[in-house]
Amino acid sequence: MKSGMQTIDRAMMILKSFTNEKTEYSLAELHKKLNVSKSSLQRVLNALVEHNMLEKNEENKTYKLGMEVYFLGQMVEKNSHLLTFARPYMKALVEKYGESITLNVILDGQRTCIECIPGKHELTTLSFVGQTSPLYAGASAKLLLAYLPQKEINNYLETVNLIQIDKNTIIDKEKLLSELKKIREQGYTISIEERVSGACAISVPIKNRVNEVLAGLTFNIPIARLDEDHIADYVNELKKAANAISEKIKY
């Protein structure tokens, strides 16, 4: 039984290694990344290839995600109430303001983008589905962190190493705790160059029927186009959309 669970764990580790930045791995690269013996990795890789979860390039002996992962992803997408309810409101906001908008959740202890609708301007901020960032940097991340139970926030801050990602990244834990409290009080957050130079983000929470935050709905705006007189309007429109999505999820 233990051996079987270990095999499953290794299969999950392999599948989660693939990112938008790194789409292919050799056996040697996975061995180095995961610190698992090559023989054990090879057995799991062979099984994943057999089940079409991975594809193997026989010429250069590398592996990439297979079509079965894509089919499973399509099933998840079609059956996700959050994505289904959020998309029309996200599209409407992009039509109205022309700015990029993302939907973000906490996955594996990180802020993860699960949907992105690009803006209509030539100058726009770049995001993509699957993009991740630490929970202490950026509007979406801090919003999600702020609404975790206080014990989970404390545990996170005890283990995380706050690194200066951009010039306005908060790396003082007491200052970050104060910022999280402010986010909960006002029900939204704004960040400017905390994670990406030249970018501003505004994020509001989407909640479930027991008032837990499921996701963050976020405008991503280049600073060059940010008009401070319009910030209140952005926040209000995001809140209206998030509240409408929350109501659909509840009922």
C-alpha positions as CSV (number, residue, x, y, z in Angstrom):
1,M,0.0,0.0,0.0
2,K,2.8,2.4,0.9
3,S,4.6,1.6,-2.3
4,G,1.4,2.3,-4.3
5,M,0.9,5.7,-2.6
6,Q,4.5,6.6,-3.2
7,T,4.1,5.9,-6.9
8,I,1.0,8.1,-7.0
9,D,2.9,10.9,-5.2
10,R,5.7,10.6,-7.8
11,A,3.3,10.7,-10.7
12,M,1.7,13.9,-9.2
13,M,5.1,15.5,-8.7
14,I,6.0,14.8,-12.3
15,L,2.8,16.2,-13.7
16,K,3.0,19.3,-11.6
17,S,6.5,20.0,-12.7
18,F,5.3,21.2,-16.1
19,T,4.7,24.9,-16.5
20,N,4.1,27.4,-19.3
21,E,7.8,28.3,-19.0
22,K,9.0,24.7,-18.9
23,T,6.9,22.4,-21.1
24,E,9.4,19.5,-21.6
25,Y,11.7,17.5,-19.4
26,S,14.3,14.9,-19.9
27,L,14.7,12.0,-17.4
28,A,17.9,13.6,-16.1
29,E,16.1,17.0,-15.5
30,L,13.3,15.4,-13.6
31,H,15.8,13.4,-11.5
32,K,17.6,16.6,-10.6
33,K,14.4,18.6,-9.9
34,L,12.5,15.9,-7.9
35,N,15.4,14.1,-6.3
36,V,14.0,10.7,-7.1
37,S,16.1,7.9,-8.5
38,K,16.1,7.5,-12.3
39,S,14.9,4.0,-12.2
40,S,11.8,4.9,-10.1
41,L,11.1,7.9,-12.3
42,Q,11.4,5.8,-15.5
43,R,8.8,3.4,-14.3
44,V,6.3,6.2,-13.5
45,L,7.1,8.0,-16.7
46,N,6.4,4.8,-18.7
47,A,3.0,4.4,-17.0
48,L,2.1,8.0,-17.6
49,V,3.0,7.7,-21.3
50,E,1.0,4.4,-21.5
51,H,-2.1,6.3,-20.2
52,N,-1.5,9.3,-22.5
53,M,-0.9,11.6,-19.5
54,L,2.5,12.3,-21.0
55,E,3.9,12.2,-24.5
56,K,7.5,11.0,-25.2
57,N,9.7,12.5,-27.9
58,E,11.7,9.5,-29.0
59,E,14.3,11.7,-30.8
60,N,15.5,13.8,-27.9
61,K,14.1,11.6,-25.1
62,T,12.0,14.3,-23.5
63,Y,8.5,14.2,-22.1
64,K,5.6,16.7,-22.3
65,L,2.0,16.7,-21.1
66,G,-0.3,14.4,-23.1
67,M,-3.7,14.8,-24.6
68,E,-5.4,13.0,-21.7
69,V,-4.4,15.9,-19.4
70,Y,-6.0,18.3,-21.9
71,F,-9.3,16.2,-22.0
72,L,-9.5,16.2,-18.2
73,G,-8.8,19.9,-18.1
74,Q,-11.7,20.5,-20.5
75,M,-14.0,18.4,-18.3
76,V,-13.0,20.5,-15.3
77,E,-13.6,23.7,-17.1
78,K,-17.0,22.7,-18.4
79,N,-18.2,21.7,-15.0
80,S,-16.7,24.5,-12.9
81,H,-19.5,26.8,-11.7
82,L,-16.9,29.5,-10.7
83,L,-15.6,29.7,-14.3
84,T,-19.0,29.4,-15.8
85,F,-20.5,32.2,-13.8
86,A,-17.5,34.5,-13.8
87,R,-16.7,34.6,-17.5
88,P,-19.7,36.7,-18.7
89,Y,-18.9,39.3,-16.1
90,M,-15.2,39.3,-16.9
91,K,-15.9,39.7,-20.6
92,A,-18.3,42.6,-19.9
93,L,-15.7,44.4,-17.8
94,V,-13.1,44.0,-20.5
95,E,-15.6,45.4,-23.1
96,K,-16.4,48.4,-20.9
97,Y,-12.8,49.3,-19.8
98,G,-10.5,47.5,-22.2
99,E,-8.3,46.3,-19.4
100,S,-7.1,42.8,-18.7
101,I,-8.9,40.9,-16.1
102,T,-8.0,37.7,-14.3
103,L,-9.6,35.2,-11.9
104,N,-7.3,33.8,-9.2
105,V,-7.4,31.2,-6.5
106,I,-5.0,29.7,-4.0
107,L,-3.5,26.4,-5.3
108,D,-0.6,24.7,-3.6
109,G,0.1,27.7,-1.4
110,Q,0.4,30.1,-4.3
111,R,-1.8,32.6,-6.1
112,T,-2.8,30.9,-9.3
113,C,-4.6,32.4,-12.3
114,I,-7.4,30.1,-13.5
115,E,-8.8,32.4,-16.1
116,C,-7.6,35.5,-18.0
117,I,-9.3,37.7,-20.5
118,P,-6.7,40.0,-22.2
119,G,-7.4,43.7,-22.6
120,K,-8.1,45.5,-25.9
121,H,-5.3,48.1,-25.7
122,E,-2.0,47.7,-27.5
123,L,-0.2,48.3,-24.2
124,T,-1.5,45.7,-21.8
125,T,-0.3,43.6,-18.8
126,L,0.5,40.0,-19.6
127,S,-1.1,37.2,-17.6
128,F,-2.0,33.6,-18.4
129,V,-3.9,30.6,-17.0
130,G,-1.6,28.7,-14.7
131,Q,0.5,31.8,-13.8
132,T,1.6,31.7,-10.1
133,S,3.0,34.1,-7.6
134,P,3.6,34.1,-3.8
135,L,0.8,35.1,-1.6
136,Y,2.5,38.2,-0.2
137,A,3.1,40.1,-3.5
138,G,0.5,41.7,-5.7
139,A,-3.2,42.6,-5.3
140,S,-4.7,39.2,-6.2
141,A,-2.3,37.3,-3.9
142,K,-2.7,39.6,-0.9
143,L,-6.4,39.6,-1.2
144,L,-6.5,35.8,-1.1
145,L,-4.1,35.7,1.8
146,A,-6.0,38.3,3.7
147,Y,-9.2,36.2,3.8
148,L,-7.6,33.1,5.1
149,P,-8.2,32.2,8.7
150,Q,-5.8,34.1,10.9
151,K,-4.1,30.9,12.0
152,E,-3.3,30.0,8.4
153,I,-2.0,33.5,7.8
154,N,0.3,33.3,10.8
155,N,1.6,29.8,9.7
156,Y,2.3,31.2,6.2
157,L,4.2,34.2,7.5
158,E,6.2,32.0,9.9
159,T,7.4,29.8,7.0
160,V,7.7,32.2,4.0
161,N,10.8,34.2,3.1
162,L,9.6,37.6,2.0
163,I,11.7,38.6,-1.0
164,Q,11.8,41.9,-2.8
165,I,10.2,41.1,-6.1
166,D,9.7,44.7,-7.3
167,K,10.2,48.1,-5.7
168,N,7.0,48.1,-3.7
169,T,6.9,44.5,-2.5
170,I,6.1,44.4,1.2
171,I,8.9,42.5,2.9
172,D,8.2,43.5,6.5
173,K,5.8,41.0,8.2
174,E,4.2,43.5,10.6
175,K,3.5,45.9,7.7
176,L,2.1,43.0,5.7
177,L,-0.2,42.0,8.5
178,S,-1.4,45.6,8.8
179,E,-2.1,45.6,5.0
180,L,-4.0,42.3,5.2
181,K,-6.2,43.8,8.0
182,K,-6.9,46.9,5.8
183,I,-7.9,44.7,2.9
184,R,-10.5,42.8,5.0
185,E,-11.9,46.1,6.3
186,Q,-12.3,47.8,2.9
187,G,-13.1,44.7,0.9
188,Y,-10.6,45.2,-1.9
189,T,-6.9,45.9,-2.5
190,I,-4.8,47.9,-4.9
191,S,-1.1,47.2,-5.7
192,I,1.3,49.2,-7.7
193,E,4.6,47.7,-8.8
194,E,4.7,45.0,-6.1
195,R,5.3,42.2,-8.5
196,V,5.6,43.6,-12.0
197,S,7.3,46.8,-12.9
198,G,5.0,49.4,-14.6
199,A,1.8,47.5,-13.5
200,C,-1.1,48.2,-11.2
201,A,-3.7,45.7,-10.0
202,I,-7.1,46.0,-8.3
203,S,-8.7,42.9,-6.8
204,V,-11.9,42.1,-5.0
205,P,-13.2,38.8,-3.4
206,I,-15.7,36.3,-4.7
207,K,-17.4,34.4,-1.9
208,N,-19.4,31.2,-1.4
209,R,-22.6,30.6,0.5
210,V,-20.8,30.4,3.9
211,N,-18.9,33.7,3.1
212,E,-15.6,32.1,2.5
213,V,-13.5,33.7,-0.3
214,L,-13.2,31.4,-3.3
215,A,-11.3,33.6,-5.7
216,G,-10.1,37.1,-6.5
217,L,-11.4,39.1,-9.5
218,T,-8.7,41.4,-10.6
219,F,-8.1,44.3,-13.1
220,N,-4.5,44.5,-14.4
221,I,-3.7,48.0,-15.6
222,P,-0.4,49.5,-16.9
223,I,0.6,52.5,-14.7
224,A,1.0,54.5,-17.9
225,R,-2.7,54.4,-18.4
226,L,-3.9,54.5,-14.8
227,D,-6.1,57.5,-14.0
228,E,-6.5,57.8,-10.2
229,D,-9.8,59.6,-10.7
230,H,-11.2,56.3,-12.1
231,I,-9.9,54.0,-9.4
232,A,-13.1,54.2,-7.4
233,D,-15.1,53.4,-10.5
234,Y,-12.9,50.3,-11.2
235,V,-13.4,49.1,-7.6
236,N,-17.1,49.6,-7.7
237,E,-17.6,47.8,-11.0
238,L,-15.4,44.9,-9.8
239,K,-17.3,44.6,-6.6
240,K,-20.7,44.6,-8.5
241,A,-19.4,41.8,-10.7
242,A,-17.9,39.8,-7.8
243,N,-21.1,40.1,-5.8
244,A,-23.2,39.0,-8.7
245,I,-20.9,36.0,-9.3
246,S,-21.0,35.2,-5.5
247,E,-24.8,35.2,-5.6
248,K,-24.9,32.8,-8.5
249,I,-22.5,30.5,-6.7
250,K,-24.6,30.6,-3.5
251,Y,-27.9,29.8,-5.1
